[in-house]
Amino acid sequence: MLTIGFILVFICLRGQVSPDCSNAIPICNNTPINGGVQGYGINDFVARDSTGCLERSMSGVIESNSAWYRFRTGASGQLGFNIGFDSSEDWDFALYRASDCGNLGEPVRCNFFDNQDENTYMGVGEDPTGDTATVQYEPWLQVEPGQDYYLLVNNFSNVNSGFSIQFTGQIFVTNPYDALDCSIVSNLLGPPIVVCEGDPVFLDATAENAIEYQWYMDTGGGYQEITGETGPGYQVLASAFYRVQVTTVIPATNTLEYIISDVQVGFSPSASSFEVVNQELCGESSFELHSLDNQALGTQSTDEFRVSYHLTQDEADLDSNPLPASWTPQDGASTVYYRVTSLENPLCYDASLSFEVNSVPLPQLDLPEEAYICIGTSQPLLGPDIPEDGVSYLWSTGEQTPQITVTQPGTYTLTATRSQGGLQCEVRDTVEVIGSVPPAIREIVVEDMQTSNTVTVEPLQPGSFEYALNDGPYQSSPVFRGVPPGTHQLHMRDTQGCGSITEMITVVGFNTFFTPNGDGLNDFWSVSGLRQLTEPQIFIFDRYGKLLKQLDAATAGWDGTFNGKPMPASDYWFRLNYKDADGQPVTAKYLRSHFSLKR
């Protein structure tokens, strides 16, 4: 996937920001965007409890610290965006396909996940860091020309140091200058401009019937006249706000008319790539590519530049298909191309360098974690089934054969070494040999809060076991389906005669949803099978962990209210407590789940 595009960002000057949809800032080409937000202005969702994935917070409103933007697509293709922010902060977004704030509808893309992983990007498409496991990215958009969108960026943490927006996707490769329609910005000097340091910026204010031009510049202290600049154009050399006043003559009346136009120009830092030394690796293990960032950046700061790594020069130039941060190279030699990109503007980059990675294949060892010696049975043979050529083997017993036979319990370690060039690629694997150990259960997983209850047995150690429930026949599968609510005996035995165990389990059931609308159907949510337990208690919570209701075996169920007020349609969680045969309180560790309230 492509991540080439342009960035919209706060650069030296304060760009525009609006907390309200009705005053959403139009985005066109390199429009700078303010990095900071404070408050939410008017409540844009006053009559709604949710909009897509975003719901009301404890404050009673959906927005916390919001910024609204709008844009119109100028071409067809794949479109996405990256919202960059500080890793310690929590940001959300919702994207609406709409041309009217009064008719937003539901968002076409939405993300509200908190930032527990301390990511620095969220958005639509793919994370530019190469993180493919992130939950803070939504699928690409396929757009057509003339589609209007509103983008809400919302800071939930109430602490924010700013954000940036970088548009991405194939649409910016096929249409780099008109992917977004600039007709939504009405200005003689055009939309704000962001370029790389050293790039020429020429402002053209040519107007019909003009008789005089005067240029002004504002670097933060107000507009000051630029002495001597009286022509229709001006060559910009520094980041600032620029203003032109054009005096024109209306021919019909021979009267003067004045045109005043402002534009913001920002220069982003130019990027440079520095040499990265070639890497010699023992393969079949992940390599942290970003450990090389300091070499690639030289004296450049990670606060201003990022580094991405690619397998082809074209991918590095297009900033597409970045390698994951933890990358496993193929055996042999590989060329890695890297790109240094300005965080302010991804068009400011350098992808001119590469380095070689030589990965020596590791020996293959796949010993079992545990092997067993049962009295009166055969002795285990340890080691690889097919030894590798060019690999030496050494056991912790001193034996140098690939395989050994053991007769005593204990810990056995095998070291396999492949030598190539100046590298010694070594792998160790350990097997614990256990003698006369009866079957043991690591965990009993009860998927009990379903219409059809399933019980799965996970043994403590590998072996040949059989399982039975209550007085039923033994079976080789550890999975039992259709188990009714109540208390059951679970039996497990070793087929080699090394013992057996029995575990008591309790299974209860519940409806996965209920509809408390007074029609007599599914008006209450309850748990069945509680009467099989001693002093059972059910605790129901909302998504924020607030206790809403407590049930017991005698309670009919939950009607979906809290303090007499109906709760909104959503998912809710619960926990089950009871007392065991000794009268000790127990929290059912296998009975954690959730259900839905529908209205």
N, C-alpha and C positions, 0 to 999 in steps of 0.2 A: 504494500500500500504506500501511496505517496504522501509525504508530509511537507512538500514544498508549499510556500504560500507567502503571506506577509503578516507582519505583526502590528498590532494596535496597542500602544503602550504609553505610559506616562514618561516623557523624556524631557528632563531639565525644567520644562515649563509645566504649568497646571493645565491639563486638557479639560474638556467638558465632561460633566457627569450629571445624570438626572436620576433621582430616586423614583420617578413616576413614569408610568407607561405613556401617559398623554404627552409628555415632553421627551420621549425617548430620543437619544442622540443618533442621528443618521450616520451609518458607517459606509465609507466609500474608499477603496484603495488603501492608502497608508494613513488613515485618520487616527491621530493620537487619542488614546483613551486614558482618563484619569485612573490612577491606581488605587485611590482611597475611597471608601464609602462611609457614610455616617447617617444612620436613621433610614426610614423608608418613606418619608414624605407622606402623601395620602395613602390610604389603604386601598391598593388596587384590587383586592379580593374581598371586599367588605362583606359580601353576602355568601361567601364560600368557605367551607371548612378545609378544602384541599384543592390543589391544582396539580394534576398528575401525581408525581411522587412527593410533592411538597405538601406538608400539612401544617395546621396551626401549632405554634409552639406554646410553651407555658404562658407566654405574654398574651395569648389570645389572637394573634395575627400570624399570617403566613410569612410575610417579609420581616427581616430583622434589620439588615443594613444593605440596601439594595441599589443596583444601578441598572437602568434600562437602555437598550440600544435597538435600533431597527436597521434592516438592510434589505435590498432587493437584488435577486440573482439576475445576472446579465447573460448567462450561458447555461448550457446543460452539462451535467456530469456529476461526479462524486465530490461532495463538499463536507468538510469537517472543521473543527477548531480546537485549539488548545488554550485553556485558561491556566495561566501560570500564577503561582502564589507561594507564600512562605510555608515550609513544611510543618510548622507548628500551628497552622490555622485551619479552620473548617469553613469551606465554601460550598455552595450549592448552585445549580443553574436549572433553568427551564427554557426551552426554545419552542416558540409558537409559530405556526404558519398562519398568518393573519395580516390583514391590512387595516384593522380597526381595533383599538384598545378595548372598545365596548363589546367586541365579539371575538375574544381570543380563542375560545374553545379550550380543548385539552392540549397540552404540549406534545409535540412530535418527538422530542427528546428531553429527558429529565434525569437528574442525578442528585441524590441527597446523602450519599454515604459519608459518614464522618471520616476524618483523616487519621485513623488510628495507625495506618501504615506510614505516616509522615511522607506522603507523596508531595511532589511539587507541581503536578499537572492534573487536570481533569478536563473532560470535554467529549467531543464526538470524533470518532475515527480511531486513531491509535496513539498511544503515549510516545512522545518523541524520545524518551529515554530507553525505549525498547522493552519496557515492562509489559509483558503480555498477560500477566496474572492480575493486573489492577482491576478493581471493581468500580473505578471512577471514570470509566469511558463507556460511551454508548455507541451503537453501530453508525456507520457512515450514512449520510443523507444522499439520495439521488434527486437532483434538482433540475428544474427547467427554467428557461428565461422568463422574467417577469413575476416570479414568486416573491411575495413579501413575507418577512419574518420579524418577530420581536424576540429579543434575548434578554432574559432576566438573570443577572448575576447577584447572588445573595450571600452575604457573610453572616454565618450563624454563630460564630464564636465571640462576636462583639469586640474582638481584638484583631485588627488587620493592618498590614503594612503595605497593602496595595496588591493589584493584580494586573496581568497583561492578557491580551487576546491575540492569538495567532491563528489566522484562517489557513486551512490546509486542504489538500485533495487534488485529484486529477484535473478538476476544473481550472485550477490555477496554472497548470502546465499547458493546457490547450488554449486558455484565454487569460494570459497573465495580466492584461491591462483592463479587461472589461468583465472579469468574472463577477464582480459586483457592479451594479448599475449606479453610476454617479449622478443620474438625473434627479435623485432625491436630495442632492445638495445643490442649493441655489446660491451661487457666489461668483462674482466676476473673476476672482483669483483662483477659484476652484476649491476642492477639498484640502484639508491639511495634508502636509507632506512629510514623510519620513524617509531618509536616504542614508547611505553609508558615508562615513567621513571621507572627504576627498571627492565625492560625487558632485557633479555640477547641478545646481538648482537655479533655474531662471524663471522669474515671475513675469508674466506678460499681462499687462493691464490695457492693452490696446482697445480703444473704444471709438465708435464712430463720432465724428464731429468734435473730437477732443481738441482743446487748445492749450491745456496745461495739465501736467502731472506732478504730484508731490508725494514722496515716499517717507514713511515713518517706521520706527523700529521700537519694540518693547521687549526688554530682557527681564522684566519683573518690576520695574519702577515706573511704569507708565510709558506712553508713546512719546518718542523724541524724533524730531525731524532729522532726516538723513541729508546732510548738507550736500548740495551739488547734484542730487539725483532728481532730475526733472524730465526724464524720458519715459516712454511707455513700458519699458522693461527694467528689471533690476536683477543683478547677479547676487544670489544669497551666499554668504560665507559662514554664517554662524546661526545656531539655534536661537529662535526668537519668534515673537508675534510680529507680523509685518502688515502695514496698512498703506493703501494707496488712495489718494483723493484725486479724482479726475474731474476736471472742469470741461464741460461740453457746451456747445451752442446749439440751441434749437432753431433750425433755419427758418421755420415759418414765422416765428415771433422775434428772432434775433435776441432771445433771452438766454441767460446762463442757467445751467443745471449742474448739480454736483453729485458725483457717484463716489461713495466710500465703501471700500471692500477690505476685509481682514482675512488673513490666512496664517496658520501656524506652521512653522518649518522646524523639524528636528533632525539632527545628525546623529546616527547611531554609531557606536564604536566599530571600526573596521576590525576584522578578524585575521589572525595569522596562525598558521600551523607550524609547529616545531618538530624536530626529529624525534622519533620514538625508536629505541634500540630494538633489534630483532629479539624474538623470544624463543627460548628452548624449553619445551614442556614435556613432561610425562603425560601422555594422552589419557583418554577415557575419564577425565575429571574436569570439572568446571574451572574456567579461568575468569577471574574478575577483571574484565576489560577496563573498567573505570579506575582501576589502580594505576593505569597509565596516563590518566588525565593530566597530571602535573607535567609530565614530559611533553604531551601534545600542546599544552597551553603556554608553556614557558613562564613568563612573568605575568601573563593575563589572569584575571581573577575569575573564579568560578561563580562569583556573584554577577558577572557580566557576560560570561560565555559558557556554552555547554559543548561537550564533545560526544559525537556519535561515531559508531564503528560499522563498517559495511564490507561486503564480500566483493563488490565490483566498484569501478570508478564511477559508472553511471549512477549507481545507487547513492554513492557519497555526494555526487553533484546535485542529485534531486532530493537528497535527504529522505530517501525511501528505504524501507525494510532494514531499520537499524538492528544490529545484532543485540541479543539480550545482554543485560549487564553481566550475568553469569553465563558464559558461553563455553560450550564443549566443542573444541575444534576436531576436525577429522584427522585420522592418522596421516602422517606425512607432512609436506610443506603446504602452507596456505599463505596467501597475501591478504592482508587486512588494510583497507583504505579508511582513513578517518577524516572527519569533517569538524572543524571548529566554527561554531555559529554564534553570532551575537544574540543574546536573549531579547534585546530590544527589537531587533529586526533580522529575521532569518535570511533575508537577501544579502546580509553582510556575513560572508563566510569564506573559508579557505579550505578546500578539499584537495590540495595539490600533492600530499605526501601519503606514504604507506609504509608498512613494515611487514617482515616475514615472521611466520609462526611455524616452528618445526615441532610436531607432536609425535613423540615416540610411543608406539602402542604399549599399553601396560599388559603384563601377563594376566591371564584370565583365571581367577579363583572364585569359586562359588560353593564354598563349604557350607553345610547346614549349620545353623546356630547351635543345634543340640543333636546329639546322637545318644542312643540308649543301650544299656546292657542289662538285660533281664536274666535273672538266674535260670540256668538251664536252656538258654537260647544261644544263637550264634553271636560271634564277636564282630563289631563293626569294622569295615574297611574304610579308612579315611583318605581323602585326596582327590585330585581331579581325575575324571574318567579317561580323558585324552590329554596326556602331557604335551606341552608345546615345545617345538624345536627352538633351540637357542635360548631356553630359559632354564636357570638353575633353581633347585629346590632345597630348602633346609627346614627341618622340623625342630620344634623346641626340644625334642628328645635327642637331637644330634643326628638323626637319620637324614640322609640326603637323597632318598628316593621320592618320587612324586606321591606314592601311596604307602600307607603303613597300616598295620593291623594293631588294634589296641585291645588290651585285656582288662584294664583297670579304669575306673572313673577318674576324671580329671580334666584339666584344660590343656588343649593341644593347639599349638600355633604353627602355621605353615607360612614361610617366607619364600616368595617367588621373585626372581630378579632377571630383568632383561638389560643387557649392556649394549649401548649403541653410541658411537662417538665418545663424547666425554660424559654422557649421561648414564646413570645407574637408576633405572626405573624399577622400583620395588613395590610389591604388594604383599600385605599380610592379611591372613584370615585366621580366625580362631573358631574352634568348635568345642563345645562343652559336652563331655561324655558323662552321662548320668546312669548310674546303675540301680536296677530294681526300684524304679520310681513309678508309683501307680498313676493312673490318669489324674490330671488336675485341670480345673476350669479357670481360664483367665477372666472370662466375662460371659455373662448371659445377657444377651441383648433382646429385650422384649419390645417389639413394635406394637405396643398395646393400645395406643390411642387411635386405633383405626377400626373400620367396619369389620375387617378380617384380621384377627390378631396373629402375629407371626413371632415365633421364638427361635432365636439363633444362638447356638453354643460356640464360643470361641475357646479352644483348648489352650492351656498354658504353654504347651510345647508340642511340636509336631509328633505325629504317631499314627498308628492304625487303630482307630477307635470306632465304637458303635454307640448309638444313643437310643433311648426309649423315654416315652412320656407316660407317667402313671403306670398302668398295667399293660400298656400296648407293646407291640413287638419291637425288637431292636432294629435300627436302620443305620446305614452308613452315612446318610446325610445329616448334618448338624442342624438342619432347618425344619421346623414344624409349623405348618400353616393351619389356619382355621381353628385356633385354640380358643375355647370358650372362656369367659370370665370366671375367675375363681382361683383357688389354690391348687397347685399341681406339683407332683414329684418328677424331677428330671434325673434320669439315670445315665451314667457314662461308664463304659468299660473298655479295657484294652483287649484287642483281639488276640494278643499273644499271651494273655493270662497274667498281666502285670498289675491287676487290681481293678477296682471299680469305685465310684462315688455316687452319692445322691444329693441333689440340691433342691430345696423348696423354693418355688416361685409363685408369685401372685399376678394374675392377669386381669385387668379391667378394661372397659371399652367406653367409647364416647362418640357422639356425632361430630364430624369435622366442621360443621357449621350449624347455625340456627338462625331463625327469622322471627324475632319477637314483634310481629305486626298485629297480633290479636286475632289471627284467622283460625286459631286452634291447632295449627300444624307447626311443629318445631318452634313453639313460642318460648321454650325454656331450654337451656343447655345444662346437661348433667352428666355424671359419670356412672356407668352401670358396674355392678360387681362390688360396690363398696361394702355391702353387708357381709362380705366374706372376710373383711378386715376388722381389727379391733380399734375402735375410736378413730375412724378415718376422718381426715380433714383435707378439704380442697381449698387452695388459695389462688384467686384469680387476679392477674395483674395486667395493666396496660403496657404499651411498648416502652414506657419510661420507667417501669418497675413500680408503679403506684398500685397498692393493694386496693382492689375494688370490691371484692366479695369473698366471703368464707362460707364453705358448704360442709355438711357432714352427711352421714348416711340417711338421716331423716329429712333432709331438706329436699324439696321438690326439684330445685335447680336454680339457675340464674336467669332472671328475666331481662338482662341487658341494661340494667339501670344502676346508677351510683347516686346515693343520697336522693333517690326519687326521680332523678333526671336520666332520660335515655342516653346511653353512650353511643358514639358515632359508629357507623359501619367501619370495621377495621379488623386486624388480627389481634388476638389476646392470648396471653400465656398463663400457665397454671403450674402448681406444684402440689404433690400429694404427700401427706404425712400420716402415719399410723403407728400403732404399738405392736411389737413382736410378741412371741409367745412368752417371753420373760417380762413383759410389761414395759420394755424399754422403747422410747420414742425412736422412730425410724423415718427418714426421708427417702421415698422411693426413687432410687437413683436411675432407674430405667424408665421412669414415667415422666419425662420432660418433653413437652410438646406445646402446640398452639392450635387454636381453632379460630373460625371466622364468624363475626356477627354481620349479617346481611340485612339491609333494609330496602 
